[in-house]
């Protein structure tokens, strides 16, 4: 499927509600569990999504649209959530993520982007030239990847408890 703002926005708009439905009010045994050392919990992932909402998607899109002399993106700190989320509740992170996402989507829709604008380029620090269309498609896939990651991390908490059914639950071994 080619990227389409309407289709992509439909996913982006649903991510906060999906996170709220899945995580809000759950015991921390679910939300702080990981897959092992150096892996992320649902809490960590929400913090990561919030950090991205603040510093990645819309700021990079603005940089591309400005087409100034400097179109190089600042590197994204994939681990900033560990410091930024410290001492904050999951409910607080979810509320803030929701507010930032709504503002991001308002900004995105307010641009009324044309195909020629979606073809504009920025410079990613690792990948080089990328288009606005690619950035926005990545935003959608990024959300979906982290939703799948949360489901996987949570499912793995019952890895041993499912007994012989594990054979039919590939999510437990990925």
Secondary structure, DSSP 8 states (H G I E B T S, - for coil): ----HHHHHHHHHHHHHHHHHHHTT--HHHHS--SSTT---HHHHHHHHHHHHHHTHHHHHHHHHHT-S--B-----TTTHHHHTTT--HHHHHHHHHHHHHHHHHHHHHT---HHHHT-EEEETTTEEEEHHHHHHHHHHHHHHHHHHHHHHHHGGGTTTTGGGGGG-GGGG-
